[in-house]
Each structure stands twice: as structure tokens, then as C-alpha cells.
């Protein structure tokens, strides 16, 4: 998966995992919080995205400490690098757009 190919939900999933490992429901709730309820992930969408992220080595499934059936996911070093690169790409896009769109509004 290329750094500039992250969808908005995928970006938020990686962002949710950047601070701590989470199980599926935890990811759903954290994405809602981070996106101010603009991204509401259905379970099927989340697990499809997690499968793709695992295949791309951007997240890992880790053992669950409390031995429950919940699967816990964490971002990998590669996933963190992809997330940072996508953030920097979007930040640069915003700076370019600001320079063009806000020209003369000062």
C-alpha cells in the first residue's frame, strides 16, 4: 500500500492505533472520537480494512492479555511510517491550497 493511497477511514484506523493497541470495538469508538463522529465504521468495513492493513504489514494482530476472544491490533513501524508520510502529504497539500486560495485575503 502506497503512502498516498490511504483512504480516510484507513487513515483514522491507523491513527487510532498509533497511541495504543486496540480491539475492534475500541478502534470503532476511537475513530468516531478522532473524527468527531464523521467516520462511523461498520464492523464489516473495519475488519475488511484490518485484513488489508495486515496483508500490507501496516498492522499486526497481537495476543490478548486477558484471554478473551477479542482480537487486539497494533500499528507496525511500517504502518506508522506510512501514516506519517500521508499526514505530511496532506499537510503539504493544505499549504499549497492555502497559498492559492487565500491569496489576497490578508
N, CA, C and O atoms as a GROMACS GRO file, in nm:
protein
  424
    1UNK      N    1   0.085  -0.118   0.000
    1UNK     CA    2   0.000   0.000   0.000
    1UNK      C    3   0.089   0.124   0.000
    1UNK      O    4   0.178   0.138   0.084
    2UNK      N    5   0.065   0.212  -0.094
    2UNK     CA    6   0.144   0.334  -0.103
    2UNK      C    7   0.098   0.435   0.001
    2UNK      O    8  -0.017   0.434   0.044
    3UNK      N    9   0.192   0.521   0.042
    3UNK     CA   10   0.161   0.620   0.146
    3UNK      C   11   0.048   0.712   0.102
    3UNK      O   12  -0.032   0.754   0.185
    4UNK      N   13   0.039   0.743  -0.026
    4UNK     CA   14  -0.064   0.836  -0.069
    4UNK      C   15  -0.194   0.767  -0.107
    4UNK      O   16  -0.284   0.831  -0.162
    5UNK      N   17  -0.206   0.639  -0.078
    5UNK     CA   18  -0.327   0.568  -0.113
    5UNK      C   19  -0.419   0.540   0.006
    5UNK      O   20  -0.515   0.465  -0.006
    6UNK      N   21  -0.390   0.599   0.121
    6UNK     CA   22  -0.476   0.577   0.237
    6UNK      C   23  -0.611   0.644   0.217
    6UNK      O   24  -0.619   0.762   0.182
    7UNK      N   25  -0.716   0.567   0.240
    7UNK     CA   26  -0.849   0.627   0.241
    7UNK      C   27  -0.867   0.697   0.375
    7UNK      O   28  -0.789   0.676   0.468
    8UNK      N   29  -0.968   0.778   0.384
    8UNK     CA   30  -0.994   0.848   0.511
    8UNK      C   31  -1.020   0.750   0.626
    8UNK      O   32  -0.962   0.766   0.733
    9UNK      N   33  -1.106   0.650   0.607
    9UNK     CA   34  -1.124   0.554   0.717
    9UNK      C   35  -0.995   0.480   0.755
    9UNK      O   36  -0.968   0.460   0.873
   10UNK      N   37  -0.916   0.441   0.655
   10UNK     CA   38  -0.790   0.372   0.683
   10UNK      C   39  -0.694   0.463   0.758
   10UNK      O   40  -0.626   0.418   0.850
   11UNK      N   41  -0.688   0.589   0.719
   11UNK     CA   42  -0.604   0.686   0.789
   11UNK      C   43  -0.646   0.692   0.936
   11UNK      O   44  -0.560   0.688   1.025
   12UNK      N   45  -0.775   0.700   0.961
   12UNK     CA   46  -0.824   0.708   1.100
   12UNK      C   47  -0.799   0.579   1.178
   12UNK      O   48  -0.771   0.584   1.298
   13UNK      N   49  -0.809   0.464   1.112
   13UNK     CA   50  -0.780   0.337   1.180
   13UNK      C   51  -0.635   0.335   1.225
   13UNK      O   52  -0.606   0.300   1.340
   14UNK      N   53  -0.544   0.371   1.136
   14UNK     CA   54  -0.402   0.375   1.173
   14UNK      C   55  -0.377   0.479   1.281
   14UNK      O   56  -0.300   0.455   1.374
   15UNK      N   57  -0.442   0.593   1.270
   15UNK     CA   58  -0.426   0.698   1.371
   15UNK      C   59  -0.476   0.649   1.507
   15UNK      O   60  -0.415   0.678   1.610
   16UNK      N   61  -0.586   0.577   1.508
   16UNK     CA   62  -0.640   0.523   1.634
   16UNK      C   63  -0.542   0.427   1.699
   16UNK      O   64  -0.532   0.421   1.822
   17UNK      N   65  -0.469   0.352   1.617
   17UNK     CA   66  -0.374   0.254   1.670
   17UNK      C   67  -0.237   0.313   1.699
   17UNK      O   68  -0.151   0.246   1.756
   18UNK      N   69  -0.215   0.438   1.659
   18UNK     CA   70  -0.083   0.500   1.677
   18UNK      C   71  -0.047   0.520   1.824
   18UNK      O   72   0.071   0.524   1.859
   19UNK      N   73  -0.147   0.534   1.910
   19UNK     CA   74  -0.117   0.561   2.051
   19UNK      C   75  -0.127   0.438   2.140
   19UNK      O   76  -0.067   0.434   2.247
   20UNK      N   77  -0.202   0.336   2.095
   20UNK     CA   78  -0.217   0.215   2.178
   20UNK      C   79  -0.280   0.103   2.096
   20UNK      O   80  -0.355   0.129   2.003
   21UNK      N   81  -0.249  -0.021   2.132
   21UNK     CA   82  -0.319  -0.134   2.069
   21UNK      C   83  -0.466  -0.134   2.112
   21UNK      O   84  -0.498  -0.097   2.225
   22UNK      N   85  -0.554  -0.175   2.021
   22UNK     CA   86  -0.698  -0.176   2.050
   22UNK      C   87  -0.764  -0.297   1.986
   22UNK      O   88  -0.714  -0.352   1.888
   23UNK      N   89  -0.876  -0.338   2.043
   23UNK     CA   90  -0.960  -0.440   1.979
   23UNK      C   91  -1.056  -0.368   1.885
   23UNK      O   92  -1.063  -0.245   1.884
   24UNK      N   93  -1.130  -0.445   1.806
   24UNK     CA   94  -1.215  -0.387   1.703
   24UNK      C   95  -1.311  -0.280   1.751
   24UNK      O   96  -1.318  -0.172   1.693
   25UNK      N   97  -1.386  -0.309   1.858
   25UNK     CA   98  -1.482  -0.210   1.909
   25UNK      C   99  -1.409  -0.085   1.958
   25UNK      O  100  -1.459   0.026   1.941
   26UNK      N  101  -1.293  -0.104   2.018
   26UNK     CA  102  -1.213   0.011   2.062
   26UNK      C  103  -1.170   0.098   1.946
   26UNK      O  104  -1.168   0.221   1.956
   27UNK      N  105  -1.134   0.034   1.834
   27UNK     CA  106  -1.096   0.108   1.714
   27UNK      C  107  -1.215   0.188   1.662
   27UNK      O  108  -1.203   0.306   1.630
   28UNK      N  109  -1.330   0.122   1.655
   28UNK     CA  110  -1.452   0.190   1.606
   28UNK      C  111  -1.480   0.314   1.691
   28UNK      O  112  -1.505   0.421   1.636
   29UNK      N  113  -1.477   0.300   1.821
   29UNK     CA  114  -1.506   0.413   1.911
   29UNK      C  115  -1.401   0.523   1.902
   29UNK      O  116  -1.434   0.641   1.904
   30UNK      N  117  -1.273   0.485   1.891
   30UNK     CA  118  -1.167   0.585   1.883
   30UNK      C  119  -1.174   0.661   1.751
   30UNK      O  120  -1.151   0.782   1.748
   31UNK      N  121  -1.207   0.592   1.642
   31UNK     CA  122  -1.223   0.658   1.513
   31UNK      C  123  -1.338   0.758   1.520
   31UNK      O  124  -1.328   0.869   1.468
   32UNK      N  125  -1.448   0.719   1.583
   32UNK     CA  126  -1.560   0.812   1.599
   32UNK      C  127  -1.516   0.936   1.677
   32UNK      O  128  -1.551   1.048   1.641
   33UNK      N  129  -1.441   0.915   1.783
   33UNK     CA  130  -1.393   1.026   1.866
   33UNK      C  131  -1.297   1.116   1.788
   33UNK      O  132  -1.314   1.238   1.786
   34UNK      N  133  -1.198   1.056   1.724
   34UNK     CA  134  -1.099   1.134   1.650
   34UNK      C  135  -1.160   1.212   1.533
   34UNK      O  136  -1.119   1.324   1.504
   35UNK      N  137  -1.260   1.152   1.468
   35UNK     CA  138  -1.322   1.216   1.352
   35UNK      C  139  -1.441   1.302   1.389
   35UNK      O  140  -1.510   1.354   1.301
   36UNK      N  141  -1.466   1.318   1.518
   36UNK     CA  142  -1.582   1.394   1.566
   36UNK      C  143  -1.711   1.340   1.505
   36UNK      O  144  -1.796   1.416   1.459
   37UNK      N  145  -1.723   1.207   1.505
   37UNK     CA  146  -1.839   1.133   1.455
   37UNK      C  147  -1.864   1.149   1.305
   37UNK      O  148  -1.975   1.123   1.258
   38UNK      N  149  -1.763   1.190   1.230
   38UNK     CA  150  -1.777   1.199   1.084
   38UNK      C  151  -1.752   1.064   1.018
   38UNK      O  152  -1.803   1.038   0.909
   39UNK      N  153  -1.672   0.979   1.082
   39UNK     CA  154  -1.645   0.845   1.031
   39UNK      C  155  -1.704   0.745   1.129
   39UNK      O  156  -1.658   0.733   1.243
   40UNK      N  157  -1.806   0.674   1.085
   40UNK     CA  158  -1.870   0.569   1.166
   40UNK      C  159  -1.844   0.437   1.092
   40UNK      O  160  -1.901   0.411   0.986
   41UNK      N  161  -1.757   0.356   1.150
   41UNK     CA  162  -1.719   0.231   1.085
   41UNK      C  163  -1.814   0.119   1.123
   41UNK      O  164  -1.839   0.095   1.241
   42UNK      N  165  -1.866   0.050   1.023
   42UNK     CA  166  -1.941  -0.074   1.048
   42UNK      C  167  -1.838  -0.183   1.072
   42UNK      O  168  -1.724  -0.174   1.025
   43UNK      N  169  -1.877  -0.287   1.143
   43UNK     CA  170  -1.784  -0.395   1.176
   43UNK      C  171  -1.725  -0.459   1.050
   43UNK      O  172  -1.605  -0.485   1.045
   44UNK      N  173  -1.807  -0.483   0.950
   44UNK     CA  174  -1.758  -0.543   0.826
   44UNK      C  175  -1.654  -0.457   0.756
   44UNK      O  176  -1.554  -0.507   0.705
   45UNK      N  177  -1.678  -0.327   0.755
   45UNK     CA  178  -1.584  -0.232   0.695
   45UNK      C  179  -1.453  -0.233   0.772
   45UNK      O  180  -1.345  -0.237   0.712
   46UNK      N  181  -1.462  -0.230   0.904
   46UNK     CA  182  -1.341  -0.229   0.988
   46UNK      C  183  -1.259  -0.354   0.965
   46UNK      O  184  -1.139  -0.345   0.940
   47UNK      N  185  -1.321  -0.471   0.974
   47UNK     CA  186  -1.243  -0.595   0.964
   47UNK      C  187  -1.190  -0.617   0.823
   47UNK      O  188  -1.084  -0.678   0.806
   48UNK      N  189  -1.261  -0.570   0.721
   48UNK     CA  190  -1.207  -0.573   0.584
   48UNK      C  191  -1.083  -0.485   0.573
   48UNK      O  192  -0.982  -0.525   0.513
   49UNK      N  193  -1.090  -0.367   0.631
   49UNK     CA  194  -0.976  -0.275   0.629
   49UNK      C  195  -0.859  -0.333   0.709
   49UNK      O  196  -0.744  -0.325   0.665
   50UNK      N  197  -0.888  -0.392   0.825
   50UNK     CA  198  -0.781  -0.451   0.907
   50UNK      C  199  -0.713  -0.567   0.834
   50UNK      O  200  -0.591  -0.583   0.844
   51UNK      N  201  -0.791  -0.648   0.762
   51UNK     CA  202  -0.732  -0.756   0.684
   51UNK      C  203  -0.636  -0.701   0.578
   51UNK      O  204  -0.526  -0.754   0.560
   52UNK      N  205  -0.678  -0.595   0.508
   52UNK     CA  206  -0.591  -0.532   0.408
   52UNK      C  207  -0.466  -0.473   0.473
   52UNK      O  208  -0.356  -0.485   0.419
   53UNK      N  209  -0.485  -0.409   0.588
   53UNK     CA  210  -0.371  -0.349   0.658
   53UNK      C  211  -0.274  -0.456   0.707
   53UNK      O  212  -0.153  -0.434   0.707
   54UNK      N  213  -0.327  -0.570   0.750
   54UNK     CA  214  -0.239  -0.681   0.792
   54UNK      C  215  -0.161  -0.735   0.673
   54UNK      O  216  -0.042  -0.762   0.685
   55UNK      N  217  -0.227  -0.752   0.560
   55UNK     CA  218  -0.160  -0.802   0.439
   55UNK      C  219  -0.052  -0.707   0.390
   55UNK      O  220   0.047  -0.749   0.330
   56UNK      N  221  -0.071  -0.578   0.416
   56UNK     CA  222   0.028  -0.476   0.377
   56UNK      C  223   0.132  -0.452   0.486
   56UNK      O  224   0.217  -0.365   0.472
   57UNK      N  225   0.125  -0.529   0.595
   57UNK     CA  226   0.218  -0.519   0.708
   57UNK      C  227   0.213  -0.382   0.778
   57UNK      O  228   0.314  -0.335   0.831
   58UNK      N  229   0.095  -0.321   0.778
   58UNK     CA  230   0.079  -0.192   0.844
   58UNK      C  231   0.023  -0.208   0.985
   58UNK      O  232   0.041  -0.120   1.070
   59UNK      N  233  -0.046  -0.320   1.011
   59UNK     CA  234  -0.091  -0.354   1.146
   59UNK      C  235  -0.063  -0.502   1.170
   59UNK      O  236  -0.052  -0.581   1.077
   60UNK      N  237  -0.051  -0.537   1.298
   60UNK     CA  238  -0.036  -0.675   1.342
   60UNK      C  239  -0.148  -0.708   1.438
   60UNK      O  240  -0.197  -0.621   1.510
   61UNK      N  241  -0.187  -0.833   1.439
   61UNK     CA  242  -0.277  -0.881   1.543
   61UNK      C  243  -0.188  -0.936   1.654
   61UNK      O  244  -0.097  -1.015   1.628
   62UNK      N  245  -0.215  -0.895   1.777
   62UNK     CA  246  -0.131  -0.939   1.889
   62UNK      C  247  -0.213  -1.023   1.985
   62UNK      O  248  -0.336  -1.022   1.982
   63UNK      N  249  -0.144  -1.094   2.071
   63UNK     CA  250  -0.215  -1.177   2.168
   63UNK      C  251  -0.284  -1.087   2.270
   63UNK      O  252  -0.233  -0.982   2.308
   64UNK      N  253  -0.398  -1.132   2.312
   64UNK     CA  254  -0.479  -1.055   2.407
   64UNK      C  255  -0.441  -1.096   2.549
   64UNK      O  256  -0.442  -1.214   2.582
   65UNK      N  257  -0.408  -0.999   2.630
   65UNK     CA  258  -0.362  -1.025   2.766
   65UNK      C  259  -0.469  -1.087   2.856
   65UNK      O  260  -0.437  -1.166   2.944
   66UNK      N  261  -0.595  -1.052   2.835
   66UNK     CA  262  -0.699  -1.100   2.925
   66UNK      C  263  -0.764  -1.232   2.878
   66UNK      O  264  -0.864  -1.277   2.934
   67UNK      N  265  -0.705  -1.293   2.774
   67UNK     CA  266  -0.750  -1.423   2.722
   67UNK      C  267  -0.895  -1.423   2.674
   67UNK      O  268  -0.956  -1.530   2.664
   68UNK      N  269  -0.950  -1.307   2.643
   68UNK     CA  270  -1.085  -1.304   2.587
   68UNK      C  271  -1.076  -1.336   2.437
   68UNK      O  272  -0.966  -1.351   2.383
   69UNK      N  273  -1.190  -1.346   2.372
   69UNK     CA  274  -1.191  -1.378   2.230
   69UNK      C  275  -1.164  -1.256   2.143
   69UNK      O  276  -1.152  -1.268   2.021
   70UNK      N  277  -1.154  -1.140   2.204
   70UNK     CA  278  -1.131  -1.018   2.126
   70UNK      C  279  -0.992  -1.021   2.063
   70UNK      O  280  -0.894  -1.059   2.126
   71UNK      N  281  -0.988  -0.980   1.936
   71UNK     CA  282  -0.860  -0.968   1.868
   71UNK      C  283  -0.808  -0.827   1.890
   71UNK      O  284  -0.883  -0.730   1.877
   72UNK      N  285  -0.682  -0.816   1.924
   72UNK     CA  286  -0.620  -0.686   1.951
   72UNK      C  287  -0.522  -0.656   1.839
   72UNK      O  288  -0.446  -0.743   1.795
   73UNK      N  289  -0.524  -0.532   1.794
   73UNK     CA  290  -0.440  -0.490   1.682
   73UNK      C  291  -0.347  -0.378   1.726
   73UNK      O  292  -0.380  -0.297   1.813
   74UNK      N  293  -0.227  -0.376   1.664
   74UNK     CA  294  -0.133  -0.266   1.688
   74UNK      C  295  -0.074  -0.223   1.554
   74UNK      O  296  -0.063  -0.303   1.461
   75UNK      N  297  -0.036  -0.098   1.547
   75UNK     CA  298   0.027  -0.046   1.427
   75UNK      C  299   0.172  -0.096   1.424
   75UNK      O  300   0.236  -0.108   1.529
   76UNK      N  301   0.223  -0.125   1.305
   76UNK     CA  302   0.362  -0.166   1.290
   76UNK      C  303   0.449  -0.042   1.266
   76UNK      O  304   0.397   0.068   1.245
   77UNK      N  305   0.579  -0.060   1.269
   77UNK     CA  306   0.669   0.051   1.236
   77UNK      C  307   0.644   0.099   1.095
   77UNK      O  308   0.647   0.219   1.068
   78UNK      N  309   0.619   0.006   1.003
   78UNK     CA  310   0.588   0.043   0.864
   78UNK      C  311   0.457   0.120   0.858
   78UNK      O  312   0.446   0.219   0.786
   79UNK      N  313   0.358   0.076   0.934
   79UNK     CA  314   0.229   0.145   0.938
   79UNK      C  315   0.243   0.285   0.991
   79UNK      O  316   0.180   0.378   0.941
   80UNK      N  317   0.326   0.302   1.093
   80UNK     CA  318   0.349   0.435   1.149
   80UNK      C  319   0.418   0.525   1.048
   80UNK      O  320   0.386   0.644   1.037
   81UNK      N  321   0.512   0.469   0.974
   81UNK     CA  322   0.582   0.546   0.870
   81UNK      C  323   0.486   0.588   0.759
   81UNK      O  324   0.489   0.702   0.713
   82UNK      N  325   0.400   0.495   0.715
   82UNK     CA  326   0.301   0.526   0.612
   82UNK      C  327   0.205   0.634   0.662
   82UNK      O  328   0.171   0.726   0.588
   83UNK      N  329   0.161   0.622   0.786
   83UNK     CA  330   0.070   0.722   0.845
   83UNK      C  331   0.136   0.859   0.848
   83UNK      O  332   0.074   0.958   0.810
   84UNK      N  333   0.260   0.866   0.894
   84UNK     CA  334   0.331   0.994   0.898
   84UNK      C  335   0.349   1.053   0.759
   84UNK      O  336   0.330   1.172   0.739
   85UNK      N  337   0.386   0.968   0.663
   85UNK     CA  338   0.405   1.017   0.526
   85UNK      C  339   0.275   1.070   0.467
   85UNK      O  340   0.275   1.171   0.396
   86UNK      N  341   0.164   1.003   0.495
   86UNK     CA  342   0.036   1.050   0.444
   86UNK      C  343  -0.004   1.180   0.510
   86UNK      O  344  -0.059   1.269   0.445
   87UNK      N  345   0.023   1.192   0.640
   87UNK     CA  346  -0.002   1.318   0.711
   87UNK      C  347   0.079   1.431   0.647
   87UNK      O  348   0.025   1.539   0.621
   88UNK      N  349   0.206   1.407   0.622
   88UNK     CA  350   0.292   1.511   0.562
   88UNK      C  351   0.245   1.547   0.422
   88UNK      O  352   0.250   1.663   0.382
   89UNK      N  353   0.199   1.446   0.345
   89UNK     CA  354   0.146   1.471   0.211
   89UNK      C  355   0.024   1.561   0.218
   89UNK      O  356   0.013   1.658   0.143
   90UNK      N  357  -0.068   1.530   0.310
   90UNK     CA  358  -0.190   1.612   0.323
   90UNK      C  359  -0.158   1.752   0.376
   90UNK      O  360  -0.219   1.850   0.333
   91UNK      N  361  -0.063   1.760   0.467
   91UNK     CA  362  -0.023   1.890   0.520
   91UNK      C  363   0.033   1.977   0.408
   91UNK      O  364   0.002   2.096   0.400
   92UNK      N  365   0.115   1.918   0.322
   92UNK     CA  366   0.170   1.992   0.208
   92UNK      C  367   0.060   2.037   0.112
   92UNK      O  368   0.062   2.149   0.061
   93UNK      N  369  -0.035   1.947   0.087
   93UNK     CA  370  -0.149   1.984   0.002
   93UNK      C  371  -0.225   2.103   0.059
   93UNK      O  372  -0.265   2.194  -0.014
   94UNK      N  373  -0.245   2.103   0.190
   94UNK     CA  374  -0.316   2.213   0.255
   94UNK      C  375  -0.239   2.343   0.245
   94UNK      O  376  -0.298   2.449   0.223
   95UNK      N  377  -0.108   2.337   0.259
   95UNK     CA  378  -0.026   2.458   0.248
   95UNK      C  379  -0.031   2.515   0.106
   95UNK      O  380  -0.041   2.637   0.088
   96UNK      N  381  -0.024   2.428   0.007
   96UNK     CA  382  -0.033   2.473  -0.132
   96UNK      C  383  -0.170   2.535  -0.158
   96UNK      O  384  -0.179   2.642  -0.217
   97UNK      N  385  -0.276   2.467  -0.113
   97UNK     CA  386  -0.411   2.518  -0.134
   97UNK      C  387  -0.431   2.651  -0.062
   97UNK      O  388  -0.493   2.742  -0.116
   98UNK      N  389  -0.379   2.662   0.060
   98UNK     CA  390  -0.391   2.787   0.135
   98UNK      C  391  -0.323   2.901   0.061
   98UNK      O  392  -0.378   3.011   0.051
   99UNK      N  393  -0.204   2.876   0.010
   99UNK     CA  394  -0.132   2.980  -0.064
   99UNK      C  395  -0.208   3.026  -0.188
   99UNK      O  396  -0.203   3.144  -0.223
  100UNK      N  397  -0.278   2.935  -0.252
  100UNK     CA  398  -0.353   2.970  -0.373
  100UNK      C  399  -0.488   3.033  -0.337
  100UNK      O  400  -0.525   3.137  -0.391
  101UNK      N  401  -0.560   2.969  -0.248
  101UNK     CA  402  -0.698   3.010  -0.219
  101UNK      C  403  -0.707   3.135  -0.132
  101UNK      O  404  -0.803   3.211  -0.144
  102UNK      N  405  -0.610   3.157  -0.047
  102UNK     CA  406  -0.617   3.270   0.046
  102UNK      C  407  -0.534   3.389  -0.002
  102UNK      O  408  -0.517   3.486   0.071
  103UNK      N  409  -0.484   3.381  -0.122
  103UNK     CA  410  -0.403   3.488  -0.180
  103UNK      C  411  -0.488   3.616  -0.186
  103UNK      O  412  -0.598   3.616  -0.240
  104UNK      N  413  -0.436   3.721  -0.133
  104UNK     CA  414  -0.505   3.850  -0.137
  104UNK      C  415  -0.611   3.869  -0.031
  104UNK      O  416  -0.678   3.972  -0.030
  105UNK      N  417  -0.630   3.772   0.060
  105UNK     CA  418  -0.731   3.786   0.164
  105UNK      C  419  -0.673   3.840   0.292
  105UNK      O  420  -0.741   3.840   0.394
  106UNK      N  421  -0.549   3.885   0.290
  106UNK     CA  422  -0.485   3.933   0.413
  106UNK      C  423  -0.505   4.078   0.435
  106UNK      O  424  -0.458   4.133   0.534
   0.00000   0.00000   0.00000
